[in-house]
Amino acid sequence: MTPAAIVAAALAASAVLSIFAFLLSRGQSQAGEMARRLNQYGGDTLAVTAPPRVKTGNALRDLLDGVTNSINPLLSRTSHTGKLADDLQKADLKLKSSEWLLAVVGLGVLIGLLVAFRYGSPIAFLPCPIIIYFLSGFFLKFRQKRRTRAFNNQLGDTLMLLSNALKAGHSFAQALASVAKNANPPISEEFARATREIALGINVDEALNHMVVRNKSEDFDLMVTAVQIQRVVGGNLAEILDTIAFTIRERVRIQGEIRTLTAQARASGWIITILPIALAGFLALISPTYFDPMITDPLGHIMLGMAIFSIAVGAVAIQKIVKIEV
């Protein structure tokens, strides 16, 4: 067996192991996850009394679960891991940082091996993990924006629930708990987390500020500012929430109309941007020799550079045109 074959086999094995670690480690028991969380908050005291990691009976799953648990302490020492955990939470992905990284690495290595075998060159492997890494970041941003949009769309009705609970005689903390029980995700999940933080001793203002940081919603920031001012100067909070709810509903309605009117332009922008890249990739895949002059000839390099620059300028210009602030 040649050294190149040995390296390829090792990379393939690591890719398969990473993907299995991502898929199978999701089956860990709730008892083991609860023990891990208590150990994080309780330190050595709880570490003595916390139960050991519960085994599932599946040798492969237990092995991969042990791999992810052993990676977590190493990742926790870097600041990037904390940011990644926050990004996963904002994207509504119930994954640990180690599981996400294993999935990205495994997918990058697997696609890189397929591309390298397709073109018969180890050099073709190198850009694939980097591309997958950047695409995973774009995927997280997409999930975060979609969750924030859903949060904003539910915010008007949620403020009405808060206002009605306050009119019924509940305290503000009890009104938050009522919304957590009666609203729909994702806003019910955020209010449920704020309710748990308040129950653990965090004051209401800090719990609301944590929600603002997690969701990056201007409308919710407006509501939190109004609530904090009312708690200082006093006033009818239910009436304030009714006014803010009406304002937010109108903003959501106008934003929906704008998205409808600009849908064709946004779709055209994405198609014009992706079509040349997809066509070039398709031609390079089915007929590599057809696209060789663009890669080997200096004039082809100049043309590719001009094309990439023009596509980027056009994409930015279209996005600026169709992005209308309300």
ABEGO torsion letter per residue (X at the ends): XBAAAAAAAAAAAAAAAAAAAAAAAAABBAAAAAAAAAAAAAEAAAAAABBBBBBAGBAAAAAAAAAAAAAAAAAAABAAAAAAAAAAAAAGBBBBAAAAAAAAAAAAAAAAAAAAAAAGBAAAAAAAAAAAAAAAAAAAAAAAAAAAAAAAAAAAAAAAAAAAAAAAGBBAAAAAAAAAAABBOAAAAAAAAAAAAAAAGBBAAAAAAAAAAAAGBAAAAAAAAAAAAAAAAEEBAAAAAAAAAAAAAAAAAAAAAAAAAAAAAAAAAAAAAAAAAAAAAAAAAABAAAAAAAAABAAAAAAAAAAAAAAAAAAAAAAAAABBBX
